[in-house]
Amino acid sequence: MADETSITPKQAAILADAVYALKDKSIAAASDLGVDLTGGSAATNNVNTRVIGTSGLFKYKASSGFGYCTQSKDAKEAFIVTRGTNSLADVLTDLDAIPMNTGFSNTAAAGFVKTFQSIELKVQEYLNALEITIQYIV
């Protein structure tokens, strides 16, 4: 790591790239294919939380892997790694752009808010189980 409280841009890029392998695969299957879920050694090999979310619009909805949660080897940092648009359902989510209250005193595109809400509980459960104060969203 670059210092005690940061990851390098290269490590963040490796984490961000790896998340796309989890869209339709389990963590074990992605690992078996050689996908680096550690961000070039930024994180532990013990990735155990795949985050499933829902995207789409109206009646066309799809569930898929939106990310994963892991932590640094020293267990001082949490990494929440999410993916972007990667399917027709995701494109439809992007089109759902009407401003919606996020619940955090601001607004965002409705599609983004709804997809976030579909993964929020799983991510929060992961974070609540850890005693970590430093968290990265990639």
C-alpha positions as a Python dict, from the first residue, in 0.01 Angstrom:
ca = {
    (1, 'M'): (0, 0, 0),
    (2, 'A'): (110, 356, -64),
    (3, 'D'): (63, 453, 304),
    (4, 'E'): (-139, 344, 602),
    (5, 'T'): (-473, 475, 474),
    (6, 'S'): (-473, 453, 96),
    (7, 'I'): (-456, 221, -199),
    (8, 'T'): (-273, 307, -517),
    (9, 'P'): (-458, 398, -837),
    (10, 'K'): (-329, 73, -992),
    (11, 'Q'): (-471, -133, -705),
    (12, 'A'): (-806, 48, -735),
    (13, 'A'): (-809, -22, -1110),
    (14, 'I'): (-745, -394, -1054),
    (15, 'L'): (-1029, -412, -801),
    (16, 'A'): (-1262, -220, -1034),
    (17, 'D'): (-1179, -443, -1330),
    (18, 'A'): (-1224, -766, -1134),
    (19, 'V'): (-1579, -685, -1025),
    (20, 'Y'): (-1713, -742, -1378),
    (21, 'A'): (-1620, -1111, -1351),
    (22, 'L'): (-1870, -1142, -1066),
    (23, 'K'): (-2168, -1022, -1268),
    (24, 'D'): (-2262, -1378, -1366),
    (25, 'K'): (-2011, -1584, -1166),
    (26, 'S'): (-1960, -1678, -804),
    (27, 'I'): (-1650, -1561, -619),
    (28, 'A'): (-1509, -1914, -637),
    (29, 'A'): (-1568, -1940, -1013),
    (30, 'A'): (-1404, -1601, -1075),
    (31, 'S'): (-1106, -1699, -861),
    (32, 'D'): (-1076, -2030, -1046),
    (33, 'L'): (-1051, -1831, -1370),
    (34, 'G'): (-759, -1635, -1226),
    (35, 'V'): (-944, -1309, -1163),
    (36, 'D'): (-746, -1095, -915),
    (37, 'L'): (-997, -998, -647),
    (38, 'T'): (-716, -870, -423),
    (39, 'G'): (-636, -555, -618),
    (40, 'G'): (-273, -649, -671),
    (41, 'S'): (-233, -754, -307),
    (42, 'A'): (-416, -452, -161),
    (43, 'A'): (-682, -679, -14),
    (44, 'T'): (-700, -1019, 148),
    (45, 'N'): (-769, -1334, -54),
    (46, 'N'): (-1066, -1398, 174),
    (47, 'V'): (-1332, -1236, -45),
    (48, 'N'): (-1655, -1381, 88),
    (49, 'T'): (-1930, -1133, 12),
    (50, 'R'): (-2066, -1110, -342),
    (51, 'V'): (-2329, -838, -367),
    (52, 'I'): (-2634, -914, -584),
    (53, 'G'): (-2841, -618, -702),
    (54, 'T'): (-3134, -541, -928),
    (55, 'S'): (-3132, -313, -1230),
    (56, 'G'): (-3381, -235, -1504),
    (57, 'L'): (-3691, -29, -1563),
    (58, 'F'): (-4063, -99, -1541),
    (59, 'K'): (-4125, -472, -1590),
    (60, 'Y'): (-3779, -543, -1734),
    (61, 'K'): (-3568, -610, -1424),
    (62, 'A'): (-3266, -832, -1380),
    (63, 'S'): (-3061, -943, -1079),
    (64, 'S'): (-2687, -986, -1113),
    (65, 'G'): (-2361, -946, -928),
    (66, 'F'): (-2298, -577, -868),
    (67, 'G'): (-1990, -607, -657),
    (68, 'Y'): (-1806, -756, -368),
    (69, 'C'): (-1681, -663, -24),
    (70, 'T'): (-1336, -740, 110),
    (71, 'Q'): (-1082, -595, 347),
    (72, 'S'): (-713, -509, 360),
    (73, 'K'): (-470, -774, 477),
    (74, 'D'): (-420, -588, 804),
    (75, 'A'): (-801, -571, 850),
    (76, 'K'): (-789, -192, 893),
    (77, 'E'): (-963, -102, 566),
    (78, 'A'): (-1280, -219, 395),
    (79, 'F'): (-1318, -223, 18),
    (80, 'I'): (-1665, -204, -133),
    (81, 'V'): (-1617, -272, -504),
    (82, 'T'): (-1908, -211, -744),
    (83, 'R'): (-1946, -228, -1117),
    (84, 'G'): (-2105, 7, -1366),
    (85, 'T'): (-2330, -43, -1669),
    (86, 'N'): (-2284, -387, -1824),
    (87, 'S'): (-2621, -508, -1958),
    (88, 'L'): (-2946, -398, -2116),
    (89, 'A'): (-3107, -386, -1771),
    (90, 'D'): (-2826, -155, -1657),
    (91, 'V'): (-2881, 72, -1959),
    (92, 'L'): (-3250, 92, -1869),
    (93, 'T'): (-3149, 183, -1515),
    (94, 'D'): (-2934, 463, -1656),
    (95, 'L'): (-3235, 594, -1847),
    (96, 'D'): (-3438, 618, -1523),
    (97, 'A'): (-3289, 961, -1458),
    (98, 'I'): (-3571, 1142, -1279),
    (99, 'P'): (-3429, 1293, -955),
    (100, 'M'): (-3515, 1086, -648),
    (101, 'N'): (-3443, 1146, -280),
    (102, 'T'): (-3153, 929, -168),
    (103, 'G'): (-3241, 935, 200),
    (104, 'F'): (-2918, 1127, 268),
    (105, 'S'): (-3055, 1482, 223),
    (106, 'N'): (-2989, 1492, -151),
    (107, 'T'): (-3113, 1351, -481),
    (108, 'A'): (-2971, 1128, -753),
    (109, 'A'): (-3104, 959, -1065),
    (110, 'A'): (-3390, 728, -966),
    (111, 'G'): (-3235, 425, -1138),
    (112, 'F'): (-2911, 467, -946),
    (113, 'V'): (-3096, 512, -617),
    (114, 'K'): (-3309, 202, -673),
    (115, 'T'): (-3009, -13, -766),
    (116, 'F'): (-2816, 116, -466),
    (117, 'Q'): (-3110, 34, -241),
    (118, 'S'): (-3107, -322, -379),
    (119, 'I'): (-2749, -374, -253),
    (120, 'E'): (-2742, -143, 48),
    (121, 'L'): (-2851, -397, 312),
    (122, 'K'): (-2589, -657, 211),
    (123, 'V'): (-2310, -396, 211),
    (124, 'Q'): (-2424, -254, 544),
    (125, 'E'): (-2436, -602, 700),
    (126, 'Y'): (-2078, -661, 585),
    (127, 'L'): (-1955, -329, 724),
    (128, 'N'): (-2140, -373, 1053),
    (129, 'A'): (-1967, -707, 1110),
    (130, 'L'): (-1624, -540, 1091),
    (131, 'E'): (-1447, -306, 1326),
    (132, 'I'): (-1309, -87, 1048),
    (133, 'T'): (-1311, 289, 1027),
    (134, 'I'): (-1153, 330, 682),
    (135, 'Q'): (-1376, 234, 391),
    (136, 'Y'): (-1314, 261, 17),
    (137, 'I'): (-1583, 254, -248),
    (138, 'V'): (-1434, 147, -584),
}
